[in-house]
Amino acid sequence: MDRIAGALSVEQLKVPIRGLPTALDGLKFVQLSDFHFDGVRLSERLLEEAIAVTNAAHPDAIFLTGDYVTDDPRPIYPLAQHLKALKSKWGCYAILGNHDLCQPDSQKMVTHAMTEVGIRVLWDETIYPFGAGLALVGLRDYWSPRFNPKPVMDRVPEQTPRIVLSHNPDSAKPLKQWRVDLQLSGHTHGGEVVLPGFGPMVTGLKRIRKNSSPSVRRWMKPLTKNCDKVVQNWDWAQGLHRVGENLLYVNRGLGTHLPGRFFCPPEVTIITLCA
């Protein structure tokens, strides 16, 4: 799988935060996402490399943004033993993705395994690990039953800067009604197949379909309908985006689906906040 995943890419991001306390200027985080650790989609070699790169960055905190398993939740236990090696000043915080909820007992198993190795799993929670001047919000998955960010977001004072962890980038649309200084998401794997100069292949296909004749649109519809089930806003498949007044960053993830990645390497993201 490493051959079709490609070499690990380390992305560096500097984000200015309005009202960030001076004491938190320069705060450094690492984001990891979309492991799909099932014996097929992510090798132990690539996983260990990502962990080593993370620790070498000496982050203040580590954020994990979902999809640790694929369908069977049992691989979360060996994955958690690997993730136990992650090191940071203020700890490791995680949210769950849609694949972590596939089976009736998936959420419980994934949460238990992560908690056992010291990783704090957030499910519609707001915490203040860096002090009262910066909130960390972890939301349930966008596709999960009763997704409703309002009670969580309304509890954060408007003047307080906040980072929001939300697996699916489509959630950035309903989150526009609140202040979100930085939303961290995954889910899309960056599109996996990216055409240089055009972006993710699915974005190009959807654009062609939209601008074509009715007969061509009918022919192309099967090519893109499954992509529409994954995410609606493919323009946000990877990287940094402005959504209304908010910032969204989408990590390309570590796991890989067949037929593999093309100009879309697996990613570790290092994020530095500045006042």
Secondary structure as a PSIPRED ss2 file (coil, helix, strand):
# PSIPRED VFORMAT (PSIPRED V4.0)

   1 M C   1.000  0.000  0.000
   2 D H   0.000  1.000  0.000
   3 R H   0.000  1.000  0.000
   4 I H   0.000  1.000  0.000
   5 A H   0.000  1.000  0.000
   6 G C   1.000  0.000  0.000
   7 A C   1.000  0.000  0.000
   8 L C   1.000  0.000  0.000
   9 S E   0.000  0.000  1.000
  10 V E   0.000  0.000  1.000
  11 E E   0.000  0.000  1.000
  12 Q E   0.000  0.000  1.000
  13 L E   0.000  0.000  1.000
  14 K E   0.000  0.000  1.000
  15 V E   0.000  0.000  1.000
  16 P E   0.000  0.000  1.000
  17 I C   1.000  0.000  0.000
  18 R C   1.000  0.000  0.000
  19 G C   1.000  0.000  0.000
  20 L C   1.000  0.000  0.000
  21 P C   1.000  0.000  0.000
  22 T H   0.000  1.000  0.000
  23 A H   0.000  1.000  0.000
  24 L H   0.000  1.000  0.000
  25 D C   1.000  0.000  0.000
  26 G C   1.000  0.000  0.000
  27 L C   1.000  0.000  0.000
  28 K E   0.000  0.000  1.000
  29 F E   0.000  0.000  1.000
  30 V E   0.000  0.000  1.000
  31 Q E   0.000  0.000  1.000
  32 L E   0.000  0.000  1.000
  33 S C   1.000  0.000  0.000
  34 D C   1.000  0.000  0.000
  35 F C   1.000  0.000  0.000
  36 H C   1.000  0.000  0.000
  37 F C   1.000  0.000  0.000
  38 D C   1.000  0.000  0.000
  39 G C   1.000  0.000  0.000
  40 V C   1.000  0.000  0.000
  41 R C   1.000  0.000  0.000
  42 L C   1.000  0.000  0.000
  43 S C   1.000  0.000  0.000
  44 E H   0.000  1.000  0.000
  45 R H   0.000  1.000  0.000
  46 L H   0.000  1.000  0.000
  47 L H   0.000  1.000  0.000
  48 E H   0.000  1.000  0.000
  49 E H   0.000  1.000  0.000
  50 A H   0.000  1.000  0.000
  51 I H   0.000  1.000  0.000
  52 A H   0.000  1.000  0.000
  53 V H   0.000  1.000  0.000
  54 T H   0.000  1.000  0.000
  55 N H   0.000  1.000  0.000
  56 A H   0.000  1.000  0.000
  57 A C   1.000  0.000  0.000
  58 H C   1.000  0.000  0.000
  59 P C   1.000  0.000  0.000
  60 D C   1.000  0.000  0.000
  61 A E   0.000  0.000  1.000
  62 I E   0.000  0.000  1.000
  63 F E   0.000  0.000  1.000
  64 L E   0.000  0.000  1.000
  65 T C   1.000  0.000  0.000
  66 G C   1.000  0.000  0.000
  67 D C   1.000  0.000  0.000
  68 Y C   1.000  0.000  0.000
  69 V C   1.000  0.000  0.000
  70 T C   1.000  0.000  0.000
  71 D C   1.000  0.000  0.000
  72 D C   1.000  0.000  0.000
  73 P C   1.000  0.000  0.000
  74 R C   1.000  0.000  0.000
  75 P C   1.000  0.000  0.000
  76 I H   0.000  1.000  0.000
  77 Y H   0.000  1.000  0.000
  78 P H   0.000  1.000  0.000
  79 L H   0.000  1.000  0.000
  80 A H   0.000  1.000  0.000
  81 Q H   0.000  1.000  0.000
  82 H H   0.000  1.000  0.000
  83 L H   0.000  1.000  0.000
  84 K C   1.000  0.000  0.000
  85 A C   1.000  0.000  0.000
  86 L C   1.000  0.000  0.000
  87 K C   1.000  0.000  0.000
  88 S C   1.000  0.000  0.000
  89 K C   1.000  0.000  0.000
  90 W C   1.000  0.000  0.000
  91 G C   1.000  0.000  0.000
  92 C E   0.000  0.000  1.000
  93 Y E   0.000  0.000  1.000
  94 A E   0.000  0.000  1.000
  95 I C   1.000  0.000  0.000
  96 L C   1.000  0.000  0.000
  97 G C   1.000  0.000  0.000
  98 N H   0.000  1.000  0.000
  99 H H   0.000  1.000  0.000
 100 D H   0.000  1.000  0.000
 101 L H   0.000  1.000  0.000
 102 C C   1.000  0.000  0.000
 103 Q C   1.000  0.000  0.000
 104 P C   1.000  0.000  0.000
 105 D C   1.000  0.000  0.000
 106 S H   0.000  1.000  0.000
 107 Q H   0.000  1.000  0.000
 108 K H   0.000  1.000  0.000
 109 M H   0.000  1.000  0.000
 110 V H   0.000  1.000  0.000
 111 T H   0.000  1.000  0.000
 112 H H   0.000  1.000  0.000
 113 A H   0.000  1.000  0.000
 114 M H   0.000  1.000  0.000
 115 T H   0.000  1.000  0.000
 116 E H   0.000  1.000  0.000
 117 V C   1.000  0.000  0.000
 118 G C   1.000  0.000  0.000
 119 I E   0.000  0.000  1.000
 120 R E   0.000  0.000  1.000
 121 V E   0.000  0.000  1.000
 122 L C   1.000  0.000  0.000
 123 W C   1.000  0.000  0.000
 124 D C   1.000  0.000  0.000
 125 E E   0.000  0.000  1.000
 126 T E   0.000  0.000  1.000
 127 I E   0.000  0.000  1.000
 128 Y C   1.000  0.000  0.000
 129 P C   1.000  0.000  0.000
 130 F C   1.000  0.000  0.000
 131 G C   1.000  0.000  0.000
 132 A C   1.000  0.000  0.000
 133 G C   1.000  0.000  0.000
 134 L C   1.000  0.000  0.000
 135 A E   0.000  0.000  1.000
 136 L E   0.000  0.000  1.000
 137 V E   0.000  0.000  1.000
 138 G E   0.000  0.000  1.000
 139 L C   1.000  0.000  0.000
 140 R C   1.000  0.000  0.000
 141 D C   1.000  0.000  0.000
 142 Y C   1.000  0.000  0.000
 143 W C   1.000  0.000  0.000
 144 S C   1.000  0.000  0.000
 145 P C   1.000  0.000  0.000
 146 R C   1.000  0.000  0.000
 147 F C   1.000  0.000  0.000
 148 N C   1.000  0.000  0.000
 149 P C   1.000  0.000  0.000
 150 K H   0.000  1.000  0.000
 151 P H   0.000  1.000  0.000
 152 V H   0.000  1.000  0.000
 153 M H   0.000  1.000  0.000
 154 D C   1.000  0.000  0.000
 155 R C   1.000  0.000  0.000
 156 V C   1.000  0.000  0.000
 157 P C   1.000  0.000  0.000
 158 E C   1.000  0.000  0.000
 159 Q C   1.000  0.000  0.000
 160 T C   1.000  0.000  0.000
 161 P C   1.000  0.000  0.000
 162 R E   0.000  0.000  1.000
 163 I E   0.000  0.000  1.000
 164 V E   0.000  0.000  1.000
 165 L E   0.000  0.000  1.000
 166 S C   1.000  0.000  0.000
 167 H C   1.000  0.000  0.000
 168 N C   1.000  0.000  0.000
 169 P H   0.000  1.000  0.000
 170 D H   0.000  1.000  0.000
 171 S H   0.000  1.000  0.000
 172 A H   0.000  1.000  0.000
 173 K C   1.000  0.000  0.000
 174 P H   0.000  1.000  0.000
 175 L H   0.000  1.000  0.000
 176 K H   0.000  1.000  0.000
 177 Q H   0.000  1.000  0.000
 178 W C   1.000  0.000  0.000
 179 R C   1.000  0.000  0.000
 180 V C   1.000  0.000  0.000
 181 D C   1.000  0.000  0.000
 182 L E   0.000  0.000  1.000
 183 Q E   0.000  0.000  1.000
 184 L E   0.000  0.000  1.000
 185 S E   0.000  0.000  1.000
 186 G C   1.000  0.000  0.000
 187 H C   1.000  0.000  0.000
 188 T C   1.000  0.000  0.000
 189 H H   0.000  1.000  0.000
 190 G H   0.000  1.000  0.000
 191 G H   0.000  1.000  0.000
 192 E C   1.000  0.000  0.000
 193 V E   0.000  0.000  1.000
 194 V E   0.000  0.000  1.000
 195 L E   0.000  0.000  1.000
 196 P C   1.000  0.000  0.000
 197 G C   1.000  0.000  0.000
 198 F C   1.000  0.000  0.000
 199 G E   0.000  0.000  1.000
 200 P E   0.000  0.000  1.000
 201 M H   0.000  1.000  0.000
 202 V H   0.000  1.000  0.000
 203 T H   0.000  1.000  0.000
 204 G H   0.000  1.000  0.000
 205 L H   0.000  1.000  0.000
 206 K H   0.000  1.000  0.000
 207 R H   0.000  1.000  0.000
 208 I H   0.000  1.000  0.000
 209 R H   0.000  1.000  0.000
 210 K H   0.000  1.000  0.000
 211 N C   1.000  0.000  0.000
 212 S C   1.000  0.000  0.000
 213 S C   1.000  0.000  0.000
 214 P H   0.000  1.000  0.000
 215 S H   0.000  1.000  0.000
 216 V H   0.000  1.000  0.000
 217 R H   0.000  1.000  0.000
 218 R H   0.000  1.000  0.000
 219 W H   0.000  1.000  0.000
 220 M H   0.000  1.000  0.000
 221 K H   0.000  1.000  0.000
 222 P H   0.000  1.000  0.000
 223 L H   0.000  1.000  0.000
 224 T H   0.000  1.000  0.000
 225 K H   0.000  1.000  0.000
 226 N H   0.000  1.000  0.000
 227 C H   0.000  1.000  0.000
 228 D H   0.000  1.000  0.000
 229 K H   0.000  1.000  0.000
 230 V H   0.000  1.000  0.000
 231 V C   1.000  0.000  0.000
 232 Q C   1.000  0.000  0.000
 233 N C   1.000  0.000  0.000
 234 W H   0.000  1.000  0.000
 235 D H   0.000  1.000  0.000
 236 W H   0.000  1.000  0.000
 237 A C   1.000  0.000  0.000
 238 Q C   1.000  0.000  0.000
 239 G E   0.000  0.000  1.000
 240 L E   0.000  0.000  1.000
 241 H E   0.000  0.000  1.000
 242 R E   0.000  0.000  1.000
 243 V E   0.000  0.000  1.000
 244 G C   1.000  0.000  0.000
 245 E C   1.000  0.000  0.000
 246 N E   0.000  0.000  1.000
 247 L E   0.000  0.000  1.000
 248 L E   0.000  0.000  1.000
 249 Y E   0.000  0.000  1.000
 250 V E   0.000  0.000  1.000
 251 N C   1.000  0.000  0.000
 252 R C   1.000  0.000  0.000
 253 G C   1.000  0.000  0.000
 254 L C   1.000  0.000  0.000
 255 G C   1.000  0.000  0.000
 256 T C   1.000  0.000  0.000
 257 H C   1.000  0.000  0.000
 258 L C   1.000  0.000  0.000
 259 P C   1.000  0.000  0.000
 260 G C   1.000  0.000  0.000
 261 R C   1.000  0.000  0.000
 262 F E   0.000  0.000  1.000
 263 F C   1.000  0.000  0.000
 264 C C   1.000  0.000  0.000
 265 P C   1.000  0.000  0.000
 266 P C   1.000  0.000  0.000
 267 E E   0.000  0.000  1.000
 268 V E   0.000  0.000  1.000
 269 T E   0.000  0.000  1.000
 270 I E   0.000  0.000  1.000
 271 I E   0.000  0.000  1.000
 272 T E   0.000  0.000  1.000
 273 L E   0.000  0.000  1.000
 274 C E   0.000  0.000  1.000
 275 A C   1.000  0.000  0.000
